[in-house]
């Protein structure tokens, strides 16, 4: 059987927590989604609709109750073992007792990279996220946005083909969040990494994505998939009529979803 060339192929994914009990919760039902290499796909929907659950199934952090997930033609479990993806969460998850460079080097250290190779790679990644001068700082000495840039650098340090991101900018103030969105797109375009991104923010989904996947209330099902064509994006994109039209389309899809609950 020919293996898929797609980044992610999810087929018939369902997830039930506390199955076969009185407290069973069906989080996802009948999820079919294909993500192509180099795509930026956002997941959006009402609170509790299963966005983060879906991302964790893709990343083999939890197993689906039903269905299958392939990541670059492999099982999600094998892709995790092969380090085909990195993950970034709302909290940067940095270790305060390790310097910034040492935080970035941690997954490389666990993978058995030599000290010189780790050092060279962390310097590369700090340059990528424009934090070269902070290599010897500790995380608690950085702002929230800078900490998230370090977390992204760490997630990308071993050159994964796929980056899974769960509301990484959710705790930031609006101006910092918008700046981080531009920075993420710069890194994404430079590396050509595939990204799946969970967000609650309609403007964020519209600004970042090639496609926006709108999920229904629990149990999470795919309500609609919206194609986004805004060309190359920068700070001025948010002032354009095209961006306003895209945010309106996503908002109307979400209103349709909320009317289902």
C-alpha positions, 0 to 999 in steps of 0.5 A: 500500500502506498504511504501518504505524502501528506503531513497529516491524514486523520481518518474517522477520529473519535475520542471518548474520555471515561469510556464505559462509565456514567461519566463518559465524555465524547470529545471528538467524533468522525474527524476526517482531515488532511494537512499537506506539507508546508500548510498552516492550518488553524483549529478554532471553535467554541470552548470545550469543542475538542481543539486541543484534544485533536492536536494531542491526538495528532501528536500522539500525546493521547490515543484516539478511541476510534480512527487512525492518524498518519503523520508523513505516512507513519503512525503518529506514535512512530512519527513521535519516536522519529521526532517528526514534530515539535510542540509549543503550548500556551505556557512556554514551559521553560526551566528557570534554572537553565539558561536560555541556550540550555533550554533550547539544547535540552531536546538535543541533549536528550537525543544524544547530540554532542555538546559542540553540535548542541551549542551551534544549533542553539545559536542558530535557533536564537538567531532565527527568533532574534534573541542572540543576545539573550543566550546566557539569560535565564527565562525569568529575566525575559518577557512573556513574548520572549519566553514564547520565542525561546519555546518555539526555538526549542520546538524547532531545534531538531528540525521537525517537519511539523509544528503543533501549537496549542494557543501559544500566544493566548496569555500575551497582551494584544500588541505582543500577540500581534508581533508574535504572529508576524514573527511566527509567519517569518519563521514558518516561511523561512523553514517551510515547516507545516503548522497546526495551530489551536486558537480562540482568536478569530483575527489570529486564525485569519491572519496566520492560516492557509485554512481555518478548520471550524469545529462544532460544540462537543462532540467536536466535529468539523463544521466547515473549512475556510480557505484563506488567501491574503498573500504575504502578510505583514503588520499592514494586512490587518488594515486591509479589506481582504483581512476584514472579509476573512475575519467576517467569514470565520466569525459567521461560521462560528456563529453558525456553530454556536447556534447548534449548541 
